Amino acid sequence: MNFNEIKTLDEGYVLQTYGRNQIAIDHGRGATLWDTEGKEYIDFTSGIGVCSLGYANETWARAIYDQAMKVGHISNLFYTEPYALLASKLVPAAGMAAAFFGNSGAEANEGMIKVARKYSYEKYGEGRAAIITLKNSFHGRTITTLKATGQDHFHEFFFPFTEGFRYAEANNMDSLMAAAGDDVCGVMMELIQGEGGVNPLDRDYVQAVAKLCEERDWLLLVDEVQTGVGRTGSMFAYQQFGIQPDVVTFAKGIAGGLPFGGFMTNEKCRNVLRTGDHGSTFGGNPMAAAAASVVMDTLTPDFLAQAAEKGQYLRDGIARLSSPYVSGVRGMGLMIGVGVQGMTHKELKDQLMAAGLLCLTAGADTLRLLPPLVITKEEIDKGLAIMAQVMK
């Protein structure tokens, strides 16, 4: 089908909830994509950080096929090998105690919130359920995770929202203390605020929050839906901040392109959720778990170091452009924010796409880059050349 045929079907049969780019992607290899008209694009989006191993990865595809030919789904009423094997790789790599598997980042964050509130209820009783999140954060699009998100424009239309959230300014301990109280059970934060503009938190602030949580027996809740699974050059971003969360969430890149997510707890919270307290029909799906095992096997220390190096190479390349349209470059690993000035970030994104480079936007003025972790230096150089051409 060509682009117009696909677009006609979309407009006729699909709810129009997305502002789609005016191209239809047909296939890809590595970090390069082609649309239905045959045009080539360097991909700095990886499906919003999902396609960690890029496109047409044969080991990943074979694992899915082999598992599909055994059993595609069976439910959590039975044991299966793929999720158990995945947990044995993921949990030690994160330095955590146990994992729960679900479908998405929002669902993972919902589960993390449930852990915090049940932990506090069982230990302290009612009245201690508030969770402090950070302004400019983003935690998902369910009713609860919308309310957890610290951006006012997400708190519209869908009333009533779940109660029990308060917001503090990022990197401001005074603001956090002003939001504190005897009713608090946890602090929930992204270590790099992705949707909010790719803004890394200050290391000293993160460590101060962790210390406060320990002193007050609040759970330290870290949302690594976007930053986790190698995106920042380490298995999880918190490993570069010198902290260990009580609960951490993951999704996006974990299964390399299949819907998968979940959370992990430390030993203190390992037994908070017991039989019947939480569940997910598709959680730990055998095909998705098999795909995730391939991702975990790929993320060796050398591979992670290369991802960090490629991220620095890309940031340095953007800085060398000395473009009047770039106000700054920030990020960690292959999660990069480019400040945009002189035009809107959407205008710049569209001009780059027309020239053959796919990027994302974030916040009010940021170009967000999330290339596949397997992107090559050659593909990065092609992307930088397109940037130089567009941003003269």
Contacts in CASP RR format, 6 or more apart in sequence:
PFRMAT RR
TARGET T0000
AUTHOR 0000-0000-0000
METHOD contacts of the structure
MODEL  1
MNFNEIKTLDEGYVLQTYGRNQIAIDHGRGATLWDTEGKEYIDFTSGIGV
CSLGYANETWARAIYDQAMKVGHISNLFYTEPYALLASKLVPAAGMAAAF
FGNSGAEANEGMIKVARKYSYEKYGEGRAAIITLKNSFHGRTITTLKATG
QDHFHEFFFPFTEGFRYAEANNMDSLMAAAGDDVCGVMMELIQGEGGVNP
LDRDYVQAVAKLCEERDWLLLVDEVQTGVGRTGSMFAYQQFGIQPDVVTF
AKGIAGGLPFGGFMTNEKCRNVLRTGDHGSTFGGNPMAAAAASVVMDTLT
PDFLAQAAEKGQYLRDGIARLSSPYVSGVRGMGLMIGVGVQGMTHKELKD
QLMAAGLLCLTAGADTLRLLPPLVITKEEIDKGLAIMAQVMK
1 24 0 8 1.000
1 36 0 8 1.000
2 24 0 8 1.000
2 36 0 8 1.000
2 37 0 8 1.000
3 22 0 8 1.000
3 23 0 8 1.000
3 24 0 8 1.000
3 35 0 8 1.000
3 36 0 8 1.000
3 37 0 8 1.000
6 24 0 8 1.000
6 36 0 8 1.000
7 22 0 8 1.000
7 24 0 8 1.000
10 20 0 8 1.000
21 350 0 8 1.000
21 353 0 8 1.000
21 358 0 8 1.000
23 35 0 8 1.000
23 36 0 8 1.000
23 37 0 8 1.000
23 39 0 8 1.000
23 353 0 8 1.000
24 35 0 8 1.000
24 36 0 8 1.000
25 33 0 8 1.000
25 34 0 8 1.000
25 35 0 8 1.000
25 36 0 8 1.000
26 34 0 8 1.000
26 35 0 8 1.000
26 36 0 8 1.000
26 38 0 8 1.000
27 33 0 8 1.000
27 34 0 8 1.000
27 55 0 8 1.000
27 56 0 8 1.000
28 34 0 8 1.000
28 55 0 8 1.000
28 56 0 8 1.000
29 55 0 8 1.000
29 56 0 8 1.000
30 54 0 8 1.000
30 55 0 8 1.000
30 56 0 8 1.000
30 57 0 8 1.000
30 372 0 8 1.000
30 374 0 8 1.000
30 375 0 8 1.000
30 376 0 8 1.000
30 379 0 8 1.000
31 42 0 8 1.000
31 43 0 8 1.000
31 44 0 8 1.000
31 46 0 8 1.000
31 54 0 8 1.000
31 55 0 8 1.000
31 371 0 8 1.000
31 372 0 8 1.000
31 374 0 8 1.000
31 375 0 8 1.000
31 376 0 8 1.000
31 379 0 8 1.000
32 40 0 8 1.000
32 41 0 8 1.000
32 42 0 8 1.000
32 43 0 8 1.000
32 55 0 8 1.000
32 379 0 8 1.000
33 40 0 8 1.000
33 41 0 8 1.000
33 43 0 8 1.000
33 55 0 8 1.000
33 358 0 8 1.000
34 40 0 8 1.000
34 41 0 8 1.000
35 41 0 8 1.000
39 356 0 8 1.000
40 356 0 8 1.000
41 353 0 8 1.000
41 356 0 8 1.000
41 357 0 8 1.000
41 358 0 8 1.000
42 356 0 8 1.000
42 357 0 8 1.000
42 358 0 8 1.000
42 379 0 8 1.000
42 382 0 8 1.000
42 383 0 8 1.000
42 386 0 8 1.000
43 51 0 8 1.000
43 54 0 8 1.000
43 55 0 8 1.000
43 358 0 8 1.000
43 371 0 8 1.000
43 372 0 8 1.000
44 357 0 8 1.000
44 358 0 8 1.000
44 359 0 8 1.000
44 360 0 8 1.000
44 369 0 8 1.000
44 370 0 8 1.000
44 371 0 8 1.000
44 383 0 8 1.000
45 358 0 8 1.000
45 359 0 8 1.000
45 360 0 8 1.000
45 369 0 8 1.000
45 370 0 8 1.000
45 371 0 8 1.000
46 52 0 8 1.000
46 54 0 8 1.000
46 370 0 8 1.000
46 371 0 8 1.000
46 372 0 8 1.000
46 373 0 8 1.000
47 257 0 8 1.000
47 370 0 8 1.000
48 226 0 8 1.000
48 252 0 8 1.000
48 360 0 8 1.000
48 370 0 8 1.000
49 226 0 8 1.000
49 231 0 8 1.000
49 252 0 8 1.000
49 253 0 8 1.000
49 370 0 8 1.000
50 252 0 8 1.000
50 253 0 8 1.000
50 256 0 8 1.000
50 257 0 8 1.000
51 253 0 8 1.000
51 256 0 8 1.000
51 257 0 8 1.000
51 372 0 8 1.000
52 229 0 8 1.000
52 230 0 8 1.000
52 231 0 8 1.000
52 252 0 8 1.000
52 253 0 8 1.000
52 254 0 8 1.000
52 256 0 8 1.000
52 257 0 8 1.000
52 295 0 8 1.000
52 372 0 8 1.000
52 373 0 8 1.000
52 374 0 8 1.000
53 60 0 8 1.000
53 256 0 8 1.000
53 294 0 8 1.000
53 295 0 8 1.000
53 298 0 8 1.000
53 372 0 8 1.000
53 373 0 8 1.000
53 374 0 8 1.000
54 256 0 8 1.000
54 372 0 8 1.000
54 373 0 8 1.000
54 374 0 8 1.000
54 375 0 8 1.000
55 372 0 8 1.000
57 294 0 8 1.000
57 374 0 8 1.000
59 294 0 8 1.000
59 298 0 8 1.000
60 256 0 8 1.000
60 291 0 8 1.000
60 294 0 8 1.000
60 295 0 8 1.000
63 290 0 8 1.000
63 291 0 8 1.000
63 293 0 8 1.000
63 294 0 8 1.000
64 258 0 8 1.000
64 287 0 8 1.000
64 290 0 8 1.000
64 291 0 8 1.000
66 290 0 8 1.000
67 82 0 8 1.000
67 286 0 8 1.000
67 287 0 8 1.000
67 290 0 8 1.000
68 287 0 8 1.000
70 286 0 8 1.000
71 80 0 8 1.000
71 286 0 8 1.000
72 285 0 8 1.000
72 286 0 8 1.000
72 287 0 8 1.000
73 282 0 8 1.000
73 285 0 8 1.000
73 286 0 8 1.000
73 287 0 8 1.000
74 80 0 8 1.000
74 286 0 8 1.000
75 281 0 8 1.000
76 279 0 8 1.000
76 280 0 8 1.000
76 281 0 8 1.000
76 283 0 8 1.000
76 284 0 8 1.000
80 286 0 8 1.000
80 289 0 8 1.000
81 286 0 8 1.000
82 284 0 8 1.000
82 286 0 8 1.000
82 287 0 8 1.000
82 289 0 8 1.000
82 290 0 8 1.000
82 293 0 8 1.000
83 101 0 8 1.000
83 283 0 8 1.000
83 284 0 8 1.000
83 285 0 8 1.000
83 286 0 8 1.000
83 289 0 8 1.000
85 289 0 8 1.000
85 293 0 8 1.000
86 101 0 8 1.000
86 284 0 8 1.000
86 289 0 8 1.000
86 292 0 8 1.000
86 293 0 8 1.000
86 296 0 8 1.000
87 98 0 8 1.000
87 99 0 8 1.000
87 101 0 8 1.000
89 293 0 8 1.000
89 296 0 8 1.000
89 297 0 8 1.000
90 99 0 8 1.000
90 250 0 8 1.000
90 254 0 8 1.000
90 264 0 8 1.000
90 292 0 8 1.000
90 296 0 8 1.000
91 97 0 8 1.000
91 98 0 8 1.000
91 99 0 8 1.000
91 264 0 8 1.000
93 235 0 8 1.000
93 296 0 8 1.000
93 299 0 8 1.000
94 235 0 8 1.000
94 236 0 8 1.000
94 248 0 8 1.000
94 264 0 8 1.000
95 244 0 8 1.000
96 248 0 8 1.000
96 264 0 8 1.000
96 265 0 8 1.000
96 266 0 8 1.000
97 264 0 8 1.000
97 265 0 8 1.000
97 266 0 8 1.000
97 267 0 8 1.000
97 269 0 8 1.000
97 270 0 8 1.000
98 264 0 8 1.000
98 265 0 8 1.000
98 270 0 8 1.000
99 262 0 8 1.000
99 263 0 8 1.000
99 264 0 8 1.000
100 111 0 8 1.000
100 262 0 8 1.000
100 263 0 8 1.000
100 264 0 8 1.000
100 265 0 8 1.000
100 273 0 8 1.000
100 278 0 8 1.000
100 279 0 8 1.000
100 280 0 8 1.000
101 260 0 8 1.000
101 261 0 8 1.000
101 262 0 8 1.000
101 280 0 8 1.000
101 283 0 8 1.000
101 284 0 8 1.000
101 289 0 8 1.000
102 108 0 8 1.000
102 260 0 8 1.000
102 261 0 8 1.000
102 262 0 8 1.000
102 279 0 8 1.000
102 280 0 8 1.000
102 282 0 8 1.000
102 283 0 8 1.000
102 284 0 8 1.000
103 259 0 8 1.000
103 260 0 8 1.000
103 261 0 8 1.000
103 280 0 8 1.000
103 282 0 8 1.000
103 283 0 8 1.000
104 251 0 8 1.000
104 259 0 8 1.000
104 261 0 8 1.000
105 140 0 8 1.000
105 225 0 8 1.000
105 249 0 8 1.000
105 250 0 8 1.000
105 251 0 8 1.000
105 252 0 8 1.000
105 261 0 8 1.000
105 262 0 8 1.000
106 139 0 8 1.000
106 140 0 8 1.000
106 141 0 8 1.000
106 142 0 8 1.000
106 145 0 8 1.000
107 142 0 8 1.000
107 261 0 8 1.000
107 262 0 8 1.000
107 280 0 8 1.000
108 225 0 8 1.000
108 249 0 8 1.000
108 250 0 8 1.000
108 251 0 8 1.000
108 261 0 8 1.000
108 262 0 8 1.000
108 263 0 8 1.000
109 139 0 8 1.000
109 140 0 8 1.000
109 145 0 8 1.000
109 148 0 8 1.000
109 188 0 8 1.000
109 223 0 8 1.000
109 225 0 8 1.000
109 249 0 8 1.000
109 263 0 8 1.000
110 142 0 8 1.000
110 144 0 8 1.000
110 145 0 8 1.000
111 249 0 8 1.000
111 262 0 8 1.000
111 263 0 8 1.000
111 278 0 8 1.000
112 188 0 8 1.000
112 221 0 8 1.000
112 223 0 8 1.000
112 247 0 8 1.000
112 248 0 8 1.000
112 249 0 8 1.000
112 263 0 8 1.000
113 131 0 8 1.000
113 144 0 8 1.000
113 145 0 8 1.000
113 148 0 8 1.000
113 188 0 8 1.000
113 221 0 8 1.000
114 273 0 8 1.000
114 277 0 8 1.000
114 278 0 8 1.000
115 219 0 8 1.000
115 247 0 8 1.000
115 263 0 8 1.000
115 265 0 8 1.000
115 269 0 8 1.000
115 272 0 8 1.000
115 273 0 8 1.000
116 131 0 8 1.000
116 185 0 8 1.000
116 186 0 8 1.000
116 188 0 8 1.000
116 219 0 8 1.000
116 221 0 8 1.000
116 246 0 8 1.000
116 247 0 8 1.000
117 129 0 8 1.000
117 131 0 8 1.000
117 185 0 8 1.000
118 272 0 8 1.000
118 273 0 8 1.000
118 277 0 8 1.000
119 185 0 8 1.000
119 219 0 8 1.000
119 269 0 8 1.000
119 272 0 8 1.000
120 128 0 8 1.000
120 129 0 8 1.000
120 185 0 8 1.000
120 186 0 8 1.000
120 219 0 8 1.000
121 128 0 8 1.000
121 129 0 8 1.000
122 272 0 8 1.000
123 217 0 8 1.000
127 183 0 8 1.000
128 182 0 8 1.000
128 183 0 8 1.000
128 184 0 8 1.000
128 185 0 8 1.000
129 164 0 8 1.000
129 183 0 8 1.000
129 185 0 8 1.000
130 164 0 8 1.000
130 165 0 8 1.000
130 166 0 8 1.000
130 181 0 8 1.000
130 183 0 8 1.000
130 184 0 8 1.000
130 185 0 8 1.000
130 186 0 8 1.000
131 148 0 8 1.000
131 164 0 8 1.000
131 165 0 8 1.000
131 166 0 8 1.000
131 184 0 8 1.000
131 185 0 8 1.000
131 186 0 8 1.000
131 187 0 8 1.000
131 188 0 8 1.000
131 221 0 8 1.000
132 165 0 8 1.000
132 166 0 8 1.000
132 167 0 8 1.000
132 168 0 8 1.000
132 176 0 8 1.000
132 179 0 8 1.000
132 180 0 8 1.000
132 184 0 8 1.000
132 186 0 8 1.000
132 187 0 8 1.000
132 188 0 8 1.000
133 139 0 8 1.000
133 148 0 8 1.000
133 149 0 8 1.000
133 150 0 8 1.000
133 165 0 8 1.000
133 166 0 8 1.000
133 167 0 8 1.000
133 168 0 8 1.000
133 187 0 8 1.000
133 188 0 8 1.000
133 189 0 8 1.000
134 150 0 8 1.000
134 167 0 8 1.000
134 168 0 8 1.000
134 169 0 8 1.000
134 170 0 8 1.000
134 189 0 8 1.000
134 190 0 8 1.000
134 193 0 8 1.000
135 150 0 8 1.000
135 151 0 8 1.000
135 167 0 8 1.000
135 168 0 8 1.000
135 169 0 8 1.000
135 170 0 8 1.000
136 150 0 8 1.000
136 151 0 8 1.000
136 170 0 8 1.000
136 193 0 8 1.000
136 196 0 8 1.000
136 197 0 8 1.000
136 199 0 8 1.000
137 148 0 8 1.000
137 149 0 8 1.000
137 150 0 8 1.000
137 151 0 8 1.000
137 170 0 8 1.000
137 188 0 8 1.000
137 189 0 8 1.000
137 190 0 8 1.000
137 193 0 8 1.000
137 196 0 8 1.000
137 223 0 8 1.000
138 149 0 8 1.000
138 150 0 8 1.000
138 151 0 8 1.000
138 154 0 8 1.000
138 190 0 8 1.000
138 193 0 8 1.000
138 194 0 8 1.000
138 195 0 8 1.000
138 196 0 8 1.000
139 145 0 8 1.000
139 148 0 8 1.000
139 149 0 8 1.000
139 188 0 8 1.000
139 190 0 8 1.000
139 223 0 8 1.000
140 146 0 8 1.000
140 148 0 8 1.000
140 149 0 8 1.000
143 158 0 8 1.000
143 161 0 8 1.000
143 162 0 8 1.000
144 161 0 8 1.000
144 162 0 8 1.000
146 154 0 8 1.000
146 155 0 8 1.000
146 158 0 8 1.000
146 161 0 8 1.000
147 155 0 8 1.000
147 161 0 8 1.000
147 162 0 8 1.000
147 163 0 8 1.000
147 164 0 8 1.000
147 165 0 8 1.000
148 165 0 8 1.000
148 188 0 8 1.000
149 155 0 8 1.000
150 167 0 8 1.000
151 196 0 8 1.000
155 161 0 8 1.000
166 179 0 8 1.000
166 184 0 8 1.000
167 179 0 8 1.000
168 175 0 8 1.000
168 176 0 8 1.000
168 178 0 8 1.000
168 179 0 8 1.000
169 175 0 8 1.000
169 176 0 8 1.000
170 189 0 8 1.000
170 193 0 8 1.000
170 199 0 8 1.000
170 201 0 8 1.000
170 205 0 8 1.000
171 201 0 8 1.000
171 202 0 8 1.000
171 205 0 8 1.000
172 205 0 8 1.000
173 205 0 8 1.000
173 208 0 8 1.000
173 209 0 8 1.000
173 212 0 8 1.000
176 187 0 8 1.000
176 209 0 8 1.000
176 212 0 8 1.000
180 216 0 8 1.000
184 216 0 8 1.000
184 218 0 8 1.000
185 218 0 8 1.000
185 219 0 8 1.000
186 213 0 8 1.000
186 218 0 8 1.000
186 219 0 8 1.000
186 220 0 8 1.000
186 221 0 8 1.000
187 209 0 8 1.000
187 212 0 8 1.000
187 213 0 8 1.000
187 218 0 8 1.000
187 219 0 8 1.000
187 220 0 8 1.000
187 221 0 8 1.000
188 221 0 8 1.000
188 222 0 8 1.000
188 223 0 8 1.000
189 201 0 8 1.000
189 206 0 8 1.000
189 209 0 8 1.000
189 221 0 8 1.000
189 222 0 8 1.000
189 223 0 8 1.000
190 201 0 8 1.000
190 222 0 8 1.000
190 223 0 8 1.000
190 224 0 8 1.000
190 226 0 8 1.000
190 227 0 8 1.000
191 200 0 8 1.000
191 201 0 8 1.000
191 206 0 8 1.000
191 222 0 8 1.000
191 224 0 8 1.000
191 227 0 8 1.000
191 237 0 8 1.000
191 238 0 8 1.000
191 241 0 8 1.000
192 198 0 8 1.000
192 199 0 8 1.000
192 200 0 8 1.000
192 201 0 8 1.000
192 226 0 8 1.000
192 227 0 8 1.000
192 232 0 8 1.000
192 237 0 8 1.000
192 331 0 8 1.000
192 332 0 8 1.000
192 335 0 8 1.000
193 199 0 8 1.000
193 201 0 8 1.000
194 226 0 8 1.000
194 227 0 8 1.000
194 335 0 8 1.000
194 362 0 8 1.000
194 368 0 8 1.000
195 362 0 8 1.000
195 363 0 8 1.000
196 362 0 8 1.000
196 363 0 8 1.000
196 366 0 8 1.000
197 337 0 8 1.000
197 362 0 8 1.000
197 363 0 8 1.000
197 364 0 8 1.000
197 366 0 8 1.000
197 368 0 8 1.000
198 330 0 8 1.000
198 331 0 8 1.000
198 335 0 8 1.000
198 336 0 8 1.000
198 337 0 8 1.000
198 362 0 8 1.000
198 366 0 8 1.000
198 368 0 8 1.000
199 330 0 8 1.000
200 330 0 8 1.000
200 331 0 8 1.000
200 332 0 8 1.000
201 241 0 8 1.000
203 241 0 8 1.000
203 242 0 8 1.000
206 241 0 8 1.000
206 242 0 8 1.000
206 243 0 8 1.000
207 241 0 8 1.000
207 242 0 8 1.000
207 243 0 8 1.000
209 220 0 8 1.000
210 220 0 8 1.000
210 243 0 8 1.000
210 244 0 8 1.000
212 218 0 8 1.000
213 219 0 8 1.000
213 220 0 8 1.000
213 246 0 8 1.000
214 220 0 8 1.000
219 246 0 8 1.000
219 247 0 8 1.000
219 269 0 8 1.000
220 243 0 8 1.000
220 245 0 8 1.000
220 246 0 8 1.000
220 247 0 8 1.000
221 245 0 8 1.000
221 246 0 8 1.000
221 247 0 8 1.000
221 248 0 8 1.000
222 236 0 8 1.000
222 238 0 8 1.000
222 243 0 8 1.000
222 245 0 8 1.000
222 247 0 8 1.000
222 248 0 8 1.000
222 249 0 8 1.000
223 248 0 8 1.000
223 249 0 8 1.000
224 236 0 8 1.000
224 237 0 8 1.000
224 238 0 8 1.000
224 248 0 8 1.000
224 249 0 8 1.000
224 250 0 8 1.000
225 249 0 8 1.000
225 250 0 8 1.000
225 251 0 8 1.000
225 252 0 8 1.000
225 261 0 8 1.000
226 252 0 8 1.000
226 335 0 8 1.000
226 370 0 8 1.000
227 236 0 8 1.000
227 237 0 8 1.000
227 332 0 8 1.000
227 335 0 8 1.000
228 235 0 8 1.000
228 236 0 8 1.000
228 237 0 8 1.000
228 250 0 8 1.000
228 252 0 8 1.000
228 253 0 8 1.000
229 235 0 8 1.000
229 236 0 8 1.000
229 250 0 8 1.000
229 252 0 8 1.000
229 253 0 8 1.000
229 254 0 8 1.000
229 295 0 8 1.000
229 299 0 8 1.000
230 236 0 8 1.000
230 299 0 8 1.000
230 304 0 8 1.000
230 307 0 8 1.000
230 373 0 8 1.000
231 237 0 8 1.000
231 252 0 8 1.000
231 253 0 8 1.000
231 307 0 8 1.000
231 333 0 8 1.000
231 334 0 8 1.000
231 335 0 8 1.000
231 370 0 8 1.000
231 373 0 8 1.000
232 240 0 8 1.000
232 308 0 8 1.000
232 331 0 8 1.000
232 332 0 8 1.000
232 333 0 8 1.000
232 334 0 8 1.000
232 335 0 8 1.000
233 240 0 8 1.000
233 304 0 8 1.000
233 305 0 8 1.000
233 307 0 8 1.000
233 308 0 8 1.000
233 332 0 8 1.000
233 333 0 8 1.000
233 334 0 8 1.000
234 240 0 8 1.000
234 304 0 8 1.000
234 308 0 8 1.000
235 299 0 8 1.000
235 304 0 8 1.000
236 248 0 8 1.000
236 250 0 8 1.000
237 332 0 8 1.000
238 244 0 8 1.000
238 245 0 8 1.000
238 248 0 8 1.000
240 332 0 8 1.000
244 266 0 8 1.000
245 266 0 8 1.000
246 265 0 8 1.000
246 266 0 8 1.000
246 268 0 8 1.000
246 269 0 8 1.000
247 263 0 8 1.000
247 264 0 8 1.000
247 265 0 8 1.000
247 266 0 8 1.000
247 269 0 8 1.000
248 263 0 8 1.000
248 264 0 8 1.000
249 261 0 8 1.000
249 262 0 8 1.000
249 263 0 8 1.000
250 261 0 8 1.000
250 262 0 8 1.000
250 263 0 8 1.000
250 264 0 8 1.000
251 260 0 8 1.000
251 261 0 8 1.000
251 262 0 8 1.000
253 295 0 8 1.000
254 260 0 8 1.000
254 261 0 8 1.000
254 292 0 8 1.000
254 295 0 8 1.000
255 261 0 8 1.000
255 288 0 8 1.000
255 289 0 8 1.000
255 291 0 8 1.000
255 292 0 8 1.000
255 295 0 8 1.000
256 291 0 8 1.000
256 292 0 8 1.000
256 295 0 8 1.000
257 291 0 8 1.000
258 285 0 8 1.000
258 287 0 8 1.000
258 288 0 8 1.000
258 291 0 8 1.000
258 292 0 8 1.000
259 282 0 8 1.000
259 288 0 8 1.000
260 283 0 8 1.000
260 284 0 8 1.000
260 285 0 8 1.000
260 288 0 8 1.000
260 289 0 8 1.000
260 291 0 8 1.000
260 292 0 8 1.000
265 272 0 8 1.000
282 288 0 8 1.000
299 373 0 8 1.000
303 373 0 8 1.000
307 333 0 8 1.000
307 334 0 8 1.000
307 373 0 8 1.000
308 332 0 8 1.000
308 333 0 8 1.000
310 333 0 8 1.000
310 334 0 8 1.000
310 371 0 8 1.000
310 375 0 8 1.000
310 377 0 8 1.000
310 380 0 8 1.000
311 333 0 8 1.000
311 334 0 8 1.000
311 336 0 8 1.000
312 333 0 8 1.000
313 377 0 8 1.000
313 380 0 8 1.000
314 334 0 8 1.000
314 336 0 8 1.000
314 369 0 8 1.000
314 371 0 8 1.000
314 380 0 8 1.000
314 384 0 8 1.000
315 329 0 8 1.000
315 331 0 8 1.000
315 336 0 8 1.000
317 384 0 8 1.000
318 326 0 8 1.000
318 329 0 8 1.000
318 336 0 8 1.000
318 338 0 8 1.000
318 384 0 8 1.000
318 387 0 8 1.000
319 326 0 8 1.000
319 328 0 8 1.000
319 329 0 8 1.000
321 384 0 8 1.000
321 387 0 8 1.000
321 388 0 8 1.000
321 391 0 8 1.000
323 387 0 8 1.000
323 388 0 8 1.000
323 391 0 8 1.000
323 392 0 8 1.000
324 341 0 8 1.000
324 342 0 8 1.000
324 391 0 8 1.000
325 340 0 8 1.000
325 341 0 8 1.000
325 342 0 8 1.000
325 343 0 8 1.000
325 348 0 8 1.000
325 391 0 8 1.000
326 338 0 8 1.000
326 339 0 8 1.000
326 340 0 8 1.000
326 341 0 8 1.000
326 391 0 8 1.000
327 339 0 8 1.000
327 340 0 8 1.000
327 341 0 8 1.000
327 365 0 8 1.000
328 338 0 8 1.000
328 339 0 8 1.000
329 336 0 8 1.000
329 337 0 8 1.000
329 338 0 8 1.000
329 339 0 8 1.000
330 336 0 8 1.000
330 337 0 8 1.000
331 337 0 8 1.000
334 369 0 8 1.000
334 370 0 8 1.000
334 371 0 8 1.000
334 373 0 8 1.000
334 375 0 8 1.000
335 369 0 8 1.000
335 370 0 8 1.000
336 368 0 8 1.000
336 369 0 8 1.000
336 370 0 8 1.000
337 362 0 8 1.000
337 366 0 8 1.000
337 367 0 8 1.000
337 368 0 8 1.000
337 369 0 8 1.000
338 366 0 8 1.000
338 367 0 8 1.000
338 368 0 8 1.000
338 369 0 8 1.000
339 345 0 8 1.000
339 365 0 8 1.000
339 366 0 8 1.000
339 367 0 8 1.000
340 348 0 8 1.000
340 365 0 8 1.000
340 366 0 8 1.000
340 367 0 8 1.000
341 365 0 8 1.000
344 365 0 8 1.000
345 361 0 8 1.000
345 362 0 8 1.000
345 363 0 8 1.000
345 364 0 8 1.000
345 365 0 8 1.000
345 366 0 8 1.000
345 367 0 8 1.000
346 361 0 8 1.000
348 359 0 8 1.000
348 367 0 8 1.000
348 390 0 8 1.000
348 391 0 8 1.000
349 359 0 8 1.000
349 360 0 8 1.000
349 361 0 8 1.000
349 367 0 8 1.000
351 390 0 8 1.000
352 358 0 8 1.000
352 359 0 8 1.000
352 367 0 8 1.000
352 386 0 8 1.000
352 387 0 8 1.000
352 390 0 8 1.000
353 359 0 8 1.000
355 386 0 8 1.000
355 389 0 8 1.000
355 390 0 8 1.000
356 386 0 8 1.000
357 383 0 8 1.000
357 386 0 8 1.000
357 387 0 8 1.000
357 390 0 8 1.000
359 367 0 8 1.000
359 368 0 8 1.000
359 369 0 8 1.000
360 367 0 8 1.000
360 368 0 8 1.000
360 369 0 8 1.000
360 370 0 8 1.000
361 367 0 8 1.000
361 368 0 8 1.000
362 368 0 8 1.000
371 379 0 8 1.000
371 380 0 8 1.000
END
